Amino acid sequence: MRRKALIIEASKAEIQNDLPGARVDAERFSEFLLSDFGGAWDPPEITVMHTPNAAEVMQAKREMRAADYAFVAFSGHGYHVRGGGVDDTKICLRNGDEIDVLELNPATDRCFIIIDACRSLVHEEVEKGARLKKGAFMVEDMSRRYRFRQLFDQYVKVAEKGAIYAYACDVTESAQESKQGGYFSRALVECSDGWASNKPGTLDSVYDVNSAFSCAKISVNRKAPQQNPQFQPGRRHKFFPFAVWAL
């Protein structure tokens, strides 16, 4: 199965304050995907972008079109526009560029999109006149790694086609971070680390994106009760894997 991951951190958008946690998020997601239980992704399948502009993001998205499964993660500044027939979350990039979250969807058959950004509410009437200004990877056991990768692919294929969106917060809310990364992004990976460290059962197992999100939401709420992550899976019965365990 063809995979492609796009990890974007926009920590240095010139018009906003620096977000060192976003850079940590990018590194953490990359390391997680490369791990066996994160799906045993290969380095060439992962693209990491550091405060790109809109054109660079769109080009990277086009290069993902041939994939069967896409993983997209964004960490940085954002806001939500509502009014005048618009109800969309926007993310802030370099040179004052902004794009809708929906524009991150590469239109692959299956994709999981994570947005760790604020969603402060800006009404369209106001927004039009006053917009926001613009480690070494070692493989010790390839056969074991292959089993993890194969299991991840298997669970992707049985899930319904379509996109799943996971937001770090609800509309009108801010997404908190520390020097250790965004609360939401960090929680997603740490929940999966915890799941894998428990050596789940004697059978092959999957920790799907719904389970990872539910765990991360609890973790975020404990640290920041005013931040409420949102999950938009659409109408589906099966979810994409986030982490797997193969024997």
For each residue, the residues with C-beta under 8 A, 3 or more apart:
1: 68 69 153 156 157
2: 66 67 68 69
3: 39 41 45 67 68 69 70 71 153
4: 45 47 63 64 66 67 69 70 71 106 108
5: 29 33 41 45 46 47 70 71 72 73
6: 47 49 60 61 64 70 71 72 73 104 106
7: 26 29 30 46 47 48 49 72 73
8: 26 48 49 52 57 72 73 74 75 76
9: 19 22 23 25 26 48 49 50 51 74 75 76
10: 13 19 22 51 52 74 75 76 77 91 92 93 94
11: 18 19 20 21 22 23 50 51 75 76
12: 18 19 50 51 94
13: 10 16 51 76 77 92 93 94 96
14: 94 95 96 134
15: 92 96 132 133 134
16: 13 19 77 92 132
17:
18: 11 12
19: 9 10 11 12 16 22 23 75 76 77 177
20: 11 23 24 179
21: 11 24 25 75 177 178 179 180 181 182
22: 9 10 11 19 25 26 75 76 116 177 181 182
23: 9 11 19 20 26 27 50
24: 20 21 27 28 179 180 181 182 186
25: 9 21 22 28 29 73 75 116 181 182 185 186
26: 7 8 9 22 23 29 30 48 50 73 75
27: 23 24 30 31
28: 24 25 31 32 181 185 186 189
29: 5 7 25 26 32 33 73 185 189
30: 7 26 27 33 34 46 48
31: 27 28 34 35 135
32: 28 29 35 38 189 192
33: 5 29 30 38 39 41 46 71
34: 30 31 38 40 41 43 46 137
35: 31 32 38 40
36: 40 144 145 148 246
37: 148 192 196 243 244 245
38: 32 33 34 35 41 192 243
39: 3 33 148 149 152 241 243 244
40: 34 35 36 145 146 148 149 152
41: 3 5 33 34 38 45 46 149
42: 45 46
43: 34 46 137
44:
45: 3 4 5 41 42
46: 5 7 30 33 34 41 42 43
47: 4 5 6 7 60 63
48: 7 8 9 26 30
49: 6 7 8 9 52 56 57 60
50: 9 11 12 23 26
51: 9 10 11 12 13 76 93 94
52: 8 10 49 56 57 60 93 94
53: 56 57 93 94 95 97
54: 57 58 93 97 98 99
55: 58 59 97
56: 49 52 53 59 60
57: 8 49 52 53 54 60 61 93 99 103 104
58: 54 55 61 62 99 103
59: 55 56 62 63
60: 6 47 49 52 56 57 63 64
61: 6 57 58 64 65 103 104 106
62: 58 59 65 106
63: 4 47 59 60
64: 4 6 60 61 67 70 106 108
65: 61 62 106 107 108
66: 2 4
67: 2 3 4 64 70 106 108
68: 1 2 3 108 109 110 156 157
69: 1 2 3 4 108 109 110 111 153 156 240
70: 3 4 5 6 64 67 106 108 110 111 112
71: 3 4 5 6 33 111 112
72: 5 6 7 8 104 105 106 111 112 113 114
73: 5 6 7 8 25 26 29 113 114 116 185
74: 8 9 10 78 91 101 104 113 114 115 116 117
75: 8 9 10 11 19 21 22 25 26 116 117 181 182 185
76: 8 9 10 11 13 19 22 51 91 92 93 116 117
77: 10 13 16 19 91 92 117 118
78: 74 89 90 91 92 101 115 117 118 119 175
79: 89 90 92 118 119 120 121 122 132
80: 87 88 89 90 119 120 121 122 171 172
81: 86 87 88 89 90 122 123 124 127
82: 86 87 121 122 123 124 171
83: 86 123 124 125 127
84: 124 125
85: 124
86: 81 82 83 124
87: 80 81 82
88: 80 81 100 101 102
89: 78 79 80 81 100 101 115 117 119 167 171
90: 78 79 80 81 98 99 100 101
91: 10 74 76 77 78 98 99 101 104 115 117
92: 10 13 15 16 76 77 78 79 96 97 98 117 132
93: 10 13 51 52 53 54 57 76 97 98 99
94: 10 12 13 14 51 52 53 97
95: 14 53 134
96: 13 14 15 92 133 134
97: 53 54 55 92 93 94 134
98: 54 90 91 92 93 131 132 134
99: 54 57 58 90 91 93 103 104
100: 88 89 90 103
101: 74 78 88 89 90 91 104 113 115 165
102: 88 105
103: 57 58 61 99 100
104: 6 57 61 72 74 91 99 101 113 115
105: 72 102 111 113 163
106: 4 6 61 62 64 65 67 70 72 111
107: 65
108: 4 64 65 67 68 69 70 111
109: 68 69 161
110: 68 69 70 156 159 161 162 163 240
111: 69 70 71 72 105 106 108 163 164
112: 70 71 72 163 164 166 209 240 242
113: 72 73 74 101 104 105 163 164 165 166
114: 72 73 74 166 184 185 188
115: 74 78 89 91 101 104 165 166 167 168
116: 22 25 73 74 75 76 168 175 177 182 184 185
117: 74 75 76 77 78 89 91 92 168 175
118: 77 78 79 169 173 174 175
119: 78 79 80 89 167 169 170 171 172 173 174 175
120: 79 80 172 173 174
121: 79 80 82 171 172
122: 79 80 81 82 126 127 132
123: 81 82 83 126 127
124: 81 82 83 84 85 86 127 128
125: 83 84 128 129
126: 122 123 129 130
127: 81 83 122 123 124 130 131
128: 124 125 131
129: 125 126
130: 126 127
131: 98 127 128 134
132: 15 16 79 92 98 122
133: 15 96
134: 14 15 95 96 97 98 131
135: 31
136:
137: 34 43
138:
139: 142 145
140:
141: 144 145
142: 139 145 146
143: 146 147
144: 36 141 147 148 246
145: 36 40 139 141 142 148 149
146: 40 142 143 149 150
147: 143 144 150 151 246 247
148: 36 37 39 40 144 145 151 152 244 245 246
149: 39 40 41 145 146 152 153
150: 146 147 153 154 246
151: 147 148 154 155 204 206 241 244 245 246
152: 39 40 148 149 155 156 241 244
153: 1 3 69 149 150 156 157
154: 150 151 157 158
155: 151 152 158 159 206 208 240 241 244
156: 1 68 69 110 152 153 159 240 241
157: 1 68 153 154
158: 154 155 238
159: 110 155 156 236 238 239 240
160: 236 237 238
161: 109 110
162: 110 234 236
163: 105 110 111 112 113 234
164: 111 112 113 209 231 232 233 234 236 239 240
165: 101 113 115 231 232
166: 112 113 114 115 188 209 213 229 230 231 232
167: 89 115 119 170 229 230 231 232
168: 115 116 117 175 182 183 184 185 220 227 229
169: 118 119 173 174 175 184 227 228 229 230
170: 119 167 173 228 229 230
171: 80 82 89 119 121
172: 80 119 120 121
173: 118 119 120 169 170 226 227 228
174: 118 119 120 169 227
175: 78 116 117 118 119 168 169 182 183 184 227
176: 182 183 220 223 224 227
177: 19 21 22 116 181 182 183
178: 21 181 183
179: 20 21 24
180: 21 24 186
181: 21 22 24 25 28 75 177 178 185 186
182: 21 22 24 25 75 116 168 175 176 177 185 186
183: 168 175 176 177 178 186 187 219 220 223 224 227
184: 114 116 168 169 175 187 188 216 220 227 229
185: 25 28 29 73 75 114 116 168 181 182 188 189
186: 24 25 28 180 181 182 183 189 190
187: 183 184 190 191 215 216 217 219 220
188: 114 166 184 185 191 192 212 213 216 242
189: 28 29 32 185 186 192 193
190: 186 187 193 194 219
191: 187 188 194 195 212 215 216 219
192: 32 37 38 188 189 195 196 207 212 242 243
193: 189 190 196 197
194: 190 191 197 198 215
195: 191 192 198 200 207 211 215 243
196: 37 192 193 199 200 207 243 245
197: 193 194
198: 194 195
199: 196 245
200: 195 196 205 207 245
201: 205 245
202: 247
203: 247
204: 151 244 245 246 247
205: 200 201 244 245
206: 151 155 241 243 244 245
207: 192 195 196 200 211 212 241 242 243 244 245
208: 155 211 212 238 239 240 241 242
209: 112 164 166 212 213 233 239 240 241 242
210: 213 214 231 233 239
211: 195 207 208 214 215 239 242
212: 188 191 192 207 208 209 215 216 242 243
213: 166 188 209 210 216 217 229 231
214: 210 211 217 218
215: 187 191 194 195 211 212 218 219
216: 184 187 188 191 212 213 219 220 229
217: 187 213 214 220 221 228 229 231
218: 214 215 221 222
219: 183 187 190 191 215 216 222 223
220: 168 176 183 184 187 216 217 223 224 227 228 229
221: 217 218 224 225 227 228
222: 218 219 225
223: 176 183 219 220 227
224: 176 183 220 221 227
225: 221 222
226: 173
227: 168 169 173 174 175 176 183 184 220 221 223 224
228: 169 170 173 217 220 221
229: 166 167 168 169 170 184 213 216 217 220
230: 166 167 169 170
231: 164 165 166 167 210 213 217
232: 164 165 166 167
233: 164 209 210 236 239
234: 162 163 164
235:
236: 159 160 162 164 233 239
237: 160
238: 158 159 160 208
239: 159 164 208 209 210 211 233 236
240: 69 110 112 155 156 159 164 208 209
241: 39 151 152 155 156 206 207 208 209 244
242: 112 188 192 207 208 209 211 212
243: 37 38 39 192 195 196 206 207 212
244: 37 39 148 151 152 155 204 205 206 207 241
245: 37 148 151 196 199 200 201 204 205 206 207
246: 36 144 147 148 150 151 204
247: 147 202 203 204
